[in-house]
Amino acid sequence: MKLQIIQISFGNLGADARKQDEIVKGVVKRLNELYNEYKRVGSVVSQIDEDEVDDEVA
């Protein structure tokens, strides 16, 4: 729904439909890249936490 709001907002600013689609696709692409980076960093942090727990138990 938020992506639809972005598309409508750019339409209200006078962007044509094709440009609106390009903008929304760009936003989706960047959000996916951000999410994938977040997942990657989160898995590294989880692994570090597990290693610390293993060291403390040993």
PyMOL Python script that loads the backbone (N, CA, C, O; Angstrom):
from pymol import cmd

cmd.read_pdbstr("""\
ATOM      1  N   MET A   1       0.822  -1.194   0.000  1.00  0.00           N
ATOM      2  CA  MET A   1       0.000   0.000   0.000  1.00  0.00           C
ATOM      3  C   MET A   1       0.874   1.269   0.000  1.00  0.00           C
ATOM      4  O   MET A   1       0.543   2.269  -0.637  1.00  0.00           O
ATOM      5  N   LYS A   2       1.986   1.199   0.726  1.00  0.00           N
ATOM      6  CA  LYS A   2       2.868   2.365   0.782  1.00  0.00           C
ATOM      7  C   LYS A   2       3.480   2.664  -0.581  1.00  0.00           C
ATOM      8  O   LYS A   2       3.716   3.822  -0.923  1.00  0.00           O
ATOM      9  N   LEU A   3       3.736   1.615  -1.353  1.00  0.00           N
ATOM     10  CA  LEU A   3       4.273   1.821  -2.699  1.00  0.00           C
ATOM     11  C   LEU A   3       3.234   2.496  -3.592  1.00  0.00           C
ATOM     12  O   LEU A   3       3.585   3.295  -4.460  1.00  0.00           O
ATOM     13  N   GLN A   4       1.981   2.182  -3.385  1.00  0.00           N
ATOM     14  CA  GLN A   4       0.914   2.845  -4.135  1.00  0.00           C
ATOM     15  C   GLN A   4       0.863   4.326  -3.783  1.00  0.00           C
ATOM     16  O   GLN A   4       0.617   5.167  -4.647  1.00  0.00           O
ATOM     17  N   ILE A   5       1.093   4.640  -2.520  1.00  0.00           N
ATOM     18  CA  ILE A   5       1.101   6.047  -2.102  1.00  0.00           C
ATOM     19  C   ILE A   5       2.240   6.788  -2.783  1.00  0.00           C
ATOM     20  O   ILE A   5       2.076   7.932  -3.208  1.00  0.00           O
ATOM     21  N   ILE A   6       3.401   6.136  -2.888  1.00  0.00           N
ATOM     22  CA  ILE A   6       4.535   6.756  -3.588  1.00  0.00           C
ATOM     23  C   ILE A   6       4.160   7.035  -5.033  1.00  0.00           C
ATOM     24  O   ILE A   6       4.420   8.120  -5.554  1.00  0.00           O
ATOM     25  N   GLN A   7       3.547   6.050  -5.676  1.00  0.00           N
ATOM     26  CA  GLN A   7       3.162   6.203  -7.079  1.00  0.00           C
ATOM     27  C   GLN A   7       2.150   7.337  -7.235  1.00  0.00           C
ATOM     28  O   GLN A   7       2.279   8.154  -8.147  1.00  0.00           O
ATOM     29  N   ILE A   8       1.166   7.398  -6.376  1.00  0.00           N
ATOM     30  CA  ILE A   8       0.146   8.457  -6.433  1.00  0.00           C
ATOM     31  C   ILE A   8       0.787   9.817  -6.183  1.00  0.00           C
ATOM     32  O   ILE A   8       0.459  10.801  -6.847  1.00  0.00           O
ATOM     33  N   SER A   9       1.707   9.863  -5.217  1.00  0.00           N
ATOM     34  CA  SER A   9       2.355  11.137  -4.887  1.00  0.00           C
ATOM     35  C   SER A   9       3.134  11.690  -6.074  1.00  0.00           C
ATOM     36  O   SER A   9       3.064  12.884  -6.366  1.00  0.00           O
ATOM     37  N   PHE A  10       3.876  10.822  -6.759  1.00  0.00           N
ATOM     38  CA  PHE A  10       4.610  11.297  -7.923  1.00  0.00           C
ATOM     39  C   PHE A  10       3.658  11.671  -9.057  1.00  0.00           C
ATOM     40  O   PHE A  10       3.958  12.559  -9.855  1.00  0.00           O
ATOM     41  N   GLY A  11       2.527  11.004  -9.127  1.00  0.00           N
ATOM     42  CA  GLY A  11       1.511  11.384 -10.106  1.00  0.00           C
ATOM     43  C   GLY A  11       0.976  12.775  -9.820  1.00  0.00           C
ATOM     44  O   GLY A  11       0.741  13.567 -10.732  1.00  0.00           O
ATOM     45  N   ASN A  12       0.787  13.059  -8.533  1.00  0.00           N
ATOM     46  CA  ASN A  12       0.309  14.385  -8.134  1.00  0.00           C
ATOM     47  C   ASN A  12       1.339  15.471  -8.430  1.00  0.00           C
ATOM     48  O   ASN A  12       0.990  16.636  -8.616  1.00  0.00           O
ATOM     49  N   LEU A  13       2.608  15.079  -8.470  1.00  0.00           N
ATOM     50  CA  LEU A  13       3.668  16.036  -8.793  1.00  0.00           C
ATOM     51  C   LEU A  13       3.821  16.250 -10.294  1.00  0.00           C
ATOM     52  O   LEU A  13       4.604  17.092 -10.733  1.00  0.00           O
ATOM     53  N   GLY A  14       3.063  15.479 -11.078  1.00  0.00           N
ATOM     54  CA  GLY A  14       3.068  15.672 -12.520  1.00  0.00           C
ATOM     55  C   GLY A  14       3.867  14.657 -13.307  1.00  0.00           C
ATOM     56  O   GLY A  14       4.023  14.805 -14.519  1.00  0.00           O
ATOM     57  N   ALA A  15       4.383  13.619 -12.641  1.00  0.00           N
ATOM     58  CA  ALA A  15       5.129  12.591 -13.366  1.00  0.00           C
ATOM     59  C   ALA A  15       4.164  11.734 -14.172  1.00  0.00           C
ATOM     60  O   ALA A  15       3.058  11.436 -13.719  1.00  0.00           O
ATOM     61  N   ASP A  16       4.587  11.339 -15.367  1.00  0.00           N
ATOM     62  CA  ASP A  16       3.729  10.477 -16.178  1.00  0.00           C
ATOM     63  C   ASP A  16       3.733   9.047 -15.619  1.00  0.00           C
ATOM     64  O   ASP A  16       4.561   8.713 -14.771  1.00  0.00           O
ATOM     65  N   ALA A  17       2.818   8.217 -16.089  1.00  0.00           N
ATOM     66  CA  ALA A  17       2.622   6.862 -15.553  1.00  0.00           C
ATOM     67  C   ALA A  17       3.888   6.020 -15.698  1.00  0.00           C
ATOM     68  O   ALA A  17       4.227   5.254 -14.795  1.00  0.00           O
ATOM     69  N   ARG A  18       4.584   6.151 -16.814  1.00  0.00           N
ATOM     70  CA  ARG A  18       5.805   5.364 -17.020  1.00  0.00           C
ATOM     71  C   ARG A  18       6.882   5.753 -16.007  1.00  0.00           C
ATOM     72  O   ARG A  18       7.566   4.890 -15.457  1.00  0.00           O
ATOM     73  N   LYS A  19       7.027   7.039 -15.768  1.00  0.00           N
ATOM     74  CA  LYS A  19       8.016   7.524 -14.800  1.00  0.00           C
ATOM     75  C   LYS A  19       7.639   7.074 -13.389  1.00  0.00           C
ATOM     76  O   LYS A  19       8.511   6.725 -12.594  1.00  0.00           O
ATOM     77  N   GLN A  20       6.354   7.082 -13.081  1.00  0.00           N
ATOM     78  CA  GLN A  20       5.891   6.613 -11.774  1.00  0.00           C
ATOM     79  C   GLN A  20       6.291   5.152 -11.565  1.00  0.00           C
ATOM     80  O   GLN A  20       6.780   4.783 -10.497  1.00  0.00           O
ATOM     81  N   ASP A  21       6.082   4.336 -12.578  1.00  0.00           N
ATOM     82  CA  ASP A  21       6.442   2.912 -12.495  1.00  0.00           C
ATOM     83  C   ASP A  21       7.936   2.733 -12.285  1.00  0.00           C
ATOM     84  O   ASP A  21       8.358   1.888 -11.495  1.00  0.00           O
ATOM     85  N   GLU A  22       8.743   3.529 -12.993  1.00  0.00           N
ATOM     86  CA  GLU A  22      10.195   3.451 -12.837  1.00  0.00           C
ATOM     87  C   GLU A  22      10.606   3.799 -11.410  1.00  0.00           C
ATOM     88  O   GLU A  22      11.464   3.140 -10.823  1.00  0.00           O
ATOM     89  N   ILE A  23       9.994   4.829 -10.864  1.00  0.00           N
ATOM     90  CA  ILE A  23      10.320   5.262  -9.503  1.00  0.00           C
ATOM     91  C   ILE A  23       9.954   4.179  -8.497  1.00  0.00           C
ATOM     92  O   ILE A  23      10.749   3.857  -7.614  1.00  0.00           O
ATOM     93  N   VAL A  24       8.761   3.619  -8.625  1.00  0.00           N
ATOM     94  CA  VAL A  24       8.317   2.570  -7.698  1.00  0.00           C
ATOM     95  C   VAL A  24       9.224   1.349  -7.813  1.00  0.00           C
ATOM     96  O   VAL A  24       9.594   0.763  -6.796  1.00  0.00           O
ATOM     97  N   LYS A  25       9.586   0.956  -9.030  1.00  0.00           N
ATOM     98  CA  LYS A  25      10.492  -0.184  -9.211  1.00  0.00           C
ATOM     99  C   LYS A  25      11.853   0.099  -8.579  1.00  0.00           C
ATOM    100  O   LYS A  25      12.459  -0.793  -7.986  1.00  0.00           O
ATOM    101  N   GLY A  26      12.329   1.321  -8.703  1.00  0.00           N
ATOM    102  CA  GLY A  26      13.602   1.698  -8.077  1.00  0.00           C
ATOM    103  C   GLY A  26      13.533   1.627  -6.560  1.00  0.00           C
ATOM    104  O   GLY A  26      14.471   1.165  -5.911  1.00  0.00           O
ATOM    105  N   VAL A  27      12.425   2.084  -5.998  1.00  0.00           N
ATOM    106  CA  VAL A  27      12.238   2.032  -4.545  1.00  0.00           C
ATOM    107  C   VAL A  27      12.189   0.575  -4.084  1.00  0.00           C
ATOM    108  O   VAL A  27      12.820   0.220  -3.089  1.00  0.00           O
ATOM    109  N   VAL A  28      11.449  -0.262  -4.796  1.00  0.00           N
ATOM    110  CA  VAL A  28      11.349  -1.690  -4.441  1.00  0.00           C
ATOM    111  C   VAL A  28      12.731  -2.339  -4.511  1.00  0.00           C
ATOM    112  O   VAL A  28      13.097  -3.117  -3.631  1.00  0.00           O
ATOM    113  N   LYS A  29      13.491  -2.022  -5.545  1.00  0.00           N
ATOM    114  CA  LYS A  29      14.839  -2.580  -5.702  1.00  0.00           C
ATOM    115  C   LYS A  29      15.720  -2.196  -4.520  1.00  0.00           C
ATOM    116  O   LYS A  29      16.409  -3.042  -3.950  1.00  0.00           O
ATOM    117  N   ARG A  30      15.696  -0.924  -4.155  1.00  0.00           N
ATOM    118  CA  ARG A  30      16.528  -0.451  -3.040  1.00  0.00           C
ATOM    119  C   ARG A  30      16.082  -1.059  -1.710  1.00  0.00           C
ATOM    120  O   ARG A  30      16.920  -1.402  -0.876  1.00  0.00           O
ATOM    121  N   LEU A  31      14.790  -1.193  -1.508  1.00  0.00           N
ATOM    122  CA  LEU A  31      14.291  -1.819  -0.283  1.00  0.00           C
ATOM    123  C   LEU A  31      14.711  -3.279  -0.201  1.00  0.00           C
ATOM    124  O   LEU A  31      15.078  -3.760   0.871  1.00  0.00           O
ATOM    125  N   ASN A  32      14.660  -3.987  -1.323  1.00  0.00           N
ATOM    126  CA  ASN A  32      15.111  -5.379  -1.339  1.00  0.00           C
ATOM    127  C   ASN A  32      16.609  -5.478  -1.044  1.00  0.00           C
ATOM    128  O   ASN A  32      17.040  -6.368  -0.311  1.00  0.00           O
ATOM    129  N   GLU A  33      17.398  -4.572  -1.610  1.00  0.00           N
ATOM    130  CA  GLU A  33      18.837  -4.566  -1.334  1.00  0.00           C
ATOM    131  C   GLU A  33      19.101  -4.301   0.144  1.00  0.00           C
ATOM    132  O   GLU A  33      19.952  -4.946   0.756  1.00  0.00           O
ATOM    133  N   LEU A  34      18.369  -3.353   0.710  1.00  0.00           N
ATOM    134  CA  LEU A  34      18.515  -3.028   2.125  1.00  0.00           C
ATOM    135  C   LEU A  34      18.137  -4.218   3.000  1.00  0.00           C
ATOM    136  O   LEU A  34      18.833  -4.523   3.968  1.00  0.00           O
ATOM    137  N   TYR A  35      17.045  -4.886   2.667  1.00  0.00           N
ATOM    138  CA  TYR A  35      16.600  -6.041   3.425  1.00  0.00           C
ATOM    139  C   TYR A  35      17.620  -7.178   3.345  1.00  0.00           C
ATOM    140  O   TYR A  35      17.923  -7.813   4.355  1.00  0.00           O
ATOM    141  N   ASN A  36      18.141  -7.432   2.159  1.00  0.00           N
ATOM    142  CA  ASN A  36      19.135  -8.488   1.992  1.00  0.00           C
ATOM    143  C   ASN A  36      20.406  -8.189   2.786  1.00  0.00           C
ATOM    144  O   ASN A  36      20.999  -9.098   3.367  1.00  0.00           O
ATOM    145  N   GLU A  37      20.823  -6.938   2.816  1.00  0.00           N
ATOM    146  CA  GLU A  37      21.983  -6.538   3.614  1.00  0.00           C
ATOM    147  C   GLU A  37      21.687  -6.725   5.099  1.00  0.00           C
ATOM    148  O   GLU A  37      22.541  -7.196   5.849  1.00  0.00           O
ATOM    149  N   TYR A  38      20.494  -6.363   5.518  1.00  0.00           N
ATOM    150  CA  TYR A  38      20.078  -6.529   6.910  1.00  0.00           C
ATOM    151  C   TYR A  38      20.117  -8.010   7.299  1.00  0.00           C
ATOM    152  O   TYR A  38      20.594  -8.360   8.378  1.00  0.00           O
ATOM    153  N   LYS A  39      19.610  -8.881   6.413  1.00  0.00           N
ATOM    154  CA  LYS A  39      19.634 -10.320   6.682  1.00  0.00           C
ATOM    155  C   LYS A  39      21.068 -10.824   6.791  1.00  0.00           C
ATOM    156  O   LYS A  39      21.388 -11.620   7.675  1.00  0.00           O
ATOM    157  N   ARG A  40      21.932 -10.354   5.884  1.00  0.00           N
ATOM    158  CA  ARG A  40      23.320 -10.804   5.873  1.00  0.00           C
ATOM    159  C   ARG A  40      24.024 -10.392   7.165  1.00  0.00           C
ATOM    160  O   ARG A  40      24.691 -11.212   7.796  1.00  0.00           O
ATOM    161  N   VAL A  41      23.882  -9.158   7.552  1.00  0.00           N
ATOM    162  CA  VAL A  41      24.519  -8.663   8.768  1.00  0.00           C
ATOM    163  C   VAL A  41      23.930  -9.362   9.991  1.00  0.00           C
ATOM    164  O   VAL A  41      24.659  -9.702  10.923  1.00  0.00           O
ATOM    165  N   GLY A  42      22.625  -9.576   9.993  1.00  0.00           N
ATOM    166  CA  GLY A  42      21.979 -10.256  11.108  1.00  0.00           C
ATOM    167  C   GLY A  42      22.474 -11.669  11.288  1.00  0.00           C
ATOM    168  O   GLY A  42      22.635 -12.124  12.420  1.00  0.00           O
ATOM    169  N   SER A  43      22.721 -12.380  10.196  1.00  0.00           N
ATOM    170  CA  SER A  43      23.208 -13.754  10.307  1.00  0.00           C
ATOM    171  C   SER A  43      24.642 -13.773  10.814  1.00  0.00           C
ATOM    172  O   SER A  43      25.018 -14.694  11.539  1.00  0.00           O
ATOM    173  N   VAL A  44      25.448 -12.789  10.455  1.00  0.00           N
ATOM    174  CA  VAL A  44      26.820 -12.708  10.948  1.00  0.00           C
ATOM    175  C   VAL A  44      26.809 -12.434  12.449  1.00  0.00           C
ATOM    176  O   VAL A  44      27.560 -13.054  13.201  1.00  0.00           O
ATOM    177  N   VAL A  45      25.965 -11.512  12.881  1.00  0.00           N
ATOM    178  CA  VAL A  45      25.869 -11.179  14.304  1.00  0.00           C
ATOM    179  C   VAL A  45      25.382 -12.391  15.090  1.00  0.00           C
ATOM    180  O   VAL A  45      25.900 -12.670  16.171  1.00  0.00           O
ATOM    181  N   SER A  46      24.398 -13.112  14.566  1.00  0.00           N
ATOM    182  CA  SER A  46      23.904 -14.313  15.232  1.00  0.00           C
ATOM    183  C   SER A  46      25.006 -15.341  15.383  1.00  0.00           C
ATOM    184  O   SER A  46      25.127 -15.980  16.429  1.00  0.00           O
ATOM    185  N   GLN A  47      25.811 -15.504  14.341  1.00  0.00           N
ATOM    186  CA  GLN A  47      26.911 -16.461  14.395  1.00  0.00           C
ATOM    187  C   GLN A  47      27.926 -16.047  15.450  1.00  0.00           C
ATOM    188  O   GLN A  47      28.439 -16.900  16.175  1.00  0.00           O
ATOM    189  N   ILE A  48      28.223 -14.773  15.550  1.00  0.00           N
ATOM    190  CA  ILE A  48      29.172 -14.284  16.555  1.00  0.00           C
ATOM    191  C   ILE A  48      28.624 -14.556  17.952  1.00  0.00           C
ATOM    192  O   ILE A  48      29.359 -15.014  18.826  1.00  0.00           O
ATOM    193  N   ASP A  49      27.334 -14.277  18.170  1.00  0.00           N
ATOM    194  CA  ASP A  49      26.707 -14.526  19.468  1.00  0.00           C
ATOM    195  C   ASP A  49      26.787 -16.005  19.835  1.00  0.00           C
ATOM    196  O   ASP A  49      27.083 -16.336  20.983  1.00  0.00           O
ATOM    197  N   GLU A  50      26.531 -16.891  18.887  1.00  0.00           N
ATOM    198  CA  GLU A  50      26.581 -18.330  19.136  1.00  0.00           C
ATOM    199  C   GLU A  50      28.004 -18.751  19.485  1.00  0.00           C
ATOM    200  O   GLU A  50      28.197 -19.581  20.372  1.00  0.00           O
ATOM    201  N   ASP A  51      28.997 -18.195  18.805  1.00  0.00           N
ATOM    202  CA  ASP A  51      30.393 -18.530  19.089  1.00  0.00           C
ATOM    203  C   ASP A  51      30.778 -18.086  20.504  1.00  0.00           C
ATOM    204  O   ASP A  51      31.489 -18.806  21.204  1.00  0.00           O
ATOM    205  N   GLU A  52      30.317 -16.915  20.925  1.00  0.00           N
ATOM    206  CA  GLU A  52      30.619 -16.423  22.263  1.00  0.00           C
ATOM    207  C   GLU A  52      29.995 -17.327  23.314  1.00  0.00           C
ATOM    208  O   GLU A  52      30.629 -17.629  24.324  1.00  0.00           O
ATOM    209  N   VAL A  53      28.755 -17.764  23.089  1.00  0.00           N
ATOM    210  CA  VAL A  53      28.085 -18.652  24.034  1.00  0.00           C
ATOM    211  C   VAL A  53      28.838 -19.966  24.103  1.00  0.00           C
ATOM    212  O   VAL A  53      29.043 -20.490  25.198  1.00  0.00           O
ATOM    213  N   ASP A  54      29.260 -20.522  22.962  1.00  0.00           N
ATOM    214  CA  ASP A  54      30.004 -21.776  22.941  1.00  0.00           C
ATOM    215  C   ASP A  54      31.310 -21.647  23.712  1.00  0.00           C
ATOM    216  O   ASP A  54      31.687 -22.570  24.434  1.00  0.00           O
ATOM    217  N   ASP A  55      32.005 -20.531  23.577  1.00  0.00           N
ATOM    218  CA  ASP A  55      33.269 -20.303  24.290  1.00  0.00           C
ATOM    219  C   ASP A  55      33.034 -20.225  25.794  1.00  0.00           C
ATOM    220  O   ASP A  55      33.822 -20.760  26.573  1.00  0.00           O
ATOM    221  N   GLU A  56      31.949 -19.558  26.208  1.00  0.00           N
ATOM    222  CA  GLU A  56      31.648 -19.417  27.623  1.00  0.00           C
ATOM    223  C   GLU A  56      31.272 -20.759  28.241  1.00  0.00           C
ATOM    224  O   GLU A  56      31.640 -21.033  29.383  1.00  0.00           O
ATOM    225  N   VAL A  57      30.549 -21.595  27.509  1.00  0.00           N
ATOM    226  CA  VAL A  57      30.145 -22.902  28.017  1.00  0.00           C
ATOM    227  C   VAL A  57      31.356 -23.812  28.143  1.00  0.00           C
ATOM    228  O   VAL A  57      31.461 -24.579  29.100  1.00  0.00           O
ATOM    229  N   ALA A  58      32.271 -23.732  27.181  1.00  0.00           N
ATOM    230  CA  ALA A  58      33.461 -24.580  27.192  1.00  0.00           C
ATOM    231  C   ALA A  58      34.336 -24.191  28.348  1.00  0.00           C
ATOM    232  O   ALA A  58      35.398 -24.783  28.545  1.00  0.00           O
TER     233      ALA A  58
END
""", "prot")
cmd.dss("prot")
cmd.show_as("cartoon", "prot")
cmd.util.cbc("prot")
cmd.orient("prot")
